Amino acid sequence: MIFNETKTHEITVDVVILTLKNNAIQVLLVKRLNEPFKDKWAIPGGYVRLSENLDQAALRVLKERTNVDNIYLEQLYTFGDPLRHPNARVITCAYFALVRSEDLNVITNDELAWFKVSDLPKLAFDHKDIIEYSMKRTRERLEICPVAYQLLNEKFTLTEMQKAYELIMSKELDKRNFRKKAIATDGLIELEEYTKSSSKRPARLYTFENIKLNSKRAHFISGKKSSSSPHPPR
């Protein structure tokens, strides 16, 4: 069989931007203004510029949409089904980012909005599959690194940490067992600070430091000094 070796495809990046808002894991979506899938919601993304590598393109998309740089970013998967785009041969390298809601400065409108991962609208292309895969990867990451802290405020209670885990895992966790495991987690710092609430008993606050990864695809992208060392994706 003889193949035509001329250029046949384009390369894009799509970034699944996840945060914890209103007691739910939510994803940032944009409404498409042009065909194909005009007026359908989609993951933020774009074509990779000639001057960019894949990480640089993903960081540009993330910065344009959220204006934050203190995040957990991971290269997720390359989606290359020949039929994923109806009009062209487009291969996308998908990333996902976990962003604290307190760090976000996203002005939503009719064309940019947050949606609960558990209640998504009809999406363009294969973006539903990409979001589902990002949640699967996030659950897997919880087994080796407490990435859920990137969805929490910088200072948080163990109850808030447990809730983040439950939302990611889509199941309830035993409070006693969770607290025992959480307190033993590397990098968890117990603070001499408590919540300020007149209606409830003050709860101790915690934070995370010295998070380390054992992944060639994961990054802690931060403008702050960090002990973690990013590795280039494969």
N, C-alpha and C positions, 0 to 999 in steps of 0.2 A: 504494500500500500504506500502511495506517495502522498506526503503531507506538504501543504503550503507553509513555508517557514516565514512568511511575511508577518508583520505585527498583527495580532488578532485580538488583543485584550487590553484592558485598562486596569490599573491598580488603585484601590481606594482604602481608606481606613474608616472604620465605624467605631465610635466610643460609647459604650453603655455606661452612663453616669448614674450611679446609685446613691441614694441618701436615705436617711431616716427622718420622715416628716409625718406629723399627725398620727403617730403610733402605727406606721406602716412603712415598709420598704418601697420607695418610689423611684421611678426612672424618668429622666428628662427626655422628652420627645419633641421633634419639630414637625410642623405640617408642611408637606411638599407643595410647592407652588407651581411645579411643572410636571408634565407627563414624563415617564410613566408614573402611575399611582398618584396623580394630582389630587390634592386635598386629603390624602391619607397621611397618617402619622408615621414617623420614621425615627431611627436612631441618628443622632448628629454624626456627621461624617463628611468626607470630601475626598477628592482625588489627591494622590501623593504628588507633590511638586518635584520637578527634576532636581532641585537642590536639597531635597529632604531624604533622610532615611525614614523608616517606618515609625520609630519612636518619636522623632521630631514632628512628623505629621500628626500623630495622635496627640501629642502635647499641645500642638497649635490648635487643634479642634477643641480640646479640653479648655484651654485658656480663653478661646473666643466665646465659649458658651458659659463658663462658670467664673472666669477671672480668679481662679485659685491655683496655687502651686504646692500646697501642703496636702498631698493625697497619696493614696495607695493606687498604683496603676499597674495593670498586668496585661501582657499580650495573651489573648484568649485562644484564638484559633483562626485559621485561614479558611474562608468559605469560598469554594470555587465551583459550585455546581454550574454547568454550562447554561442552565435554564433559570438561574436565580435572577437575572435581569432580562426582561422581555425583548429589549431592543439592541443589546450589545453584549459582548463578552467581558464581564466585569468581575474581577477577583477582589475580595475584600479581606483585609487583615483586621480582625476585630480585637478591640481592647475593652477592658472594663475598669472603671474607677470608682473607688469608695470615697465619698466626700462628706465631711461634717456639715450639717445644715447651718451651723453657726458661722461657717466660713463662706457660705454661698452668698453671692450678690447677683442672683439671676432675676431679671425682670420678666415675668411671664406675661404672655399676651395671647391673642387668638392663634398665633403660629408657633408658640413655644410654651410648653406646659409640662407639669409633673403629673404622672399617672402612677397609681398603685400597681406594682408588679402583679398583684393578684387580680387585677381588674383592668386589663389592657384594652384599648380600642383595636379595631382592625388595622393591622400594620402593613406597610409596604414591604416588598421583596420578601426575604426570609428573616426579617428582623425579629419576629416572635421567637424563632428558633435561637437566634443569637442571644436574646435576653434570657431565655430559659437556660441556655448553656452557661451564661455568666453567673446565674444563681447557683447552678450545680457546682461550678468552680469555686465560688465563694464558700459554699458549704464544705467542700474538700479542704480549702485553706484553713478552716477553723480547726482541723485536726492537727495541723503542724504549726500554726501561728495565729495569734488572736487578732486577725485582721478586722474583726467587728469593732474594735476600738476606734477605727477610722470613721465609723458612723456616729460615734458618741461625741459629746462635748469633751473638751480637753480634760475636764474634771467631771467625774461621774460617780454614781453609786453602784453597788453590786446589783441592785434591783434593775437599774437601767441597763447594765451590761447583760444581765440575764434576758431581759426583754429583747435586746438586739439579737442575741443568739436564737431566741425562740422565733423571731420573725424571719430570720435567715433560714432556719431549719424547718419552719412550718410545723412546729410541735411544741408542746409544753414540756418544761424541764423541772425536775424535782429541785426545790429551792435549796434544801440542805446539801444535797450532793453537788449542785452547781457552785454554791459558795465555797465548799471545801476545795473543789478543783480550781476555782478562780483564784483563790488566795494563794495557791501553790504555783500559779502561772508565772513563768519567767518574765521579768520586765514590769510586773504590776507593782505599783508603789502606793503604799498606804499613806495618806496625808493626815496631818493634824488639823483637818478642816472638816466642817459638817455643813449639811444643807441648812438653809435658812427658811424655815417654814413655821408659821404660827399655828397651823392646823394639824401638823403631824410631828411625831418625834423626829428630831434631827438625825440624819443618816450620815455615816462617815463617807468622805469623798476619796476617790482613788484616781490615779492617772497611770499612763504607760510610759516607760522609757526603755531604751536599749533593746528595741525590737530587732530581731535578726531573722533573715530569710535564708532558706536553702532552695532557691529557685533561680533558674536562668532567665525566667520570663517575667519575674515580678520586680517592681521598683517601689521604693518609698521616695517619691519626688517631693522635695521640700526645700523651701527657702531658709529653713531653720537648720542649725547645726544638728547633725544626727550621727549616731554611731553605726547605723546600718550602711552597708556598702551596696549600691545598685550594681546589678550585673546586666550585660547586654543580652537581649533575647536571642534565642537560637534562630 
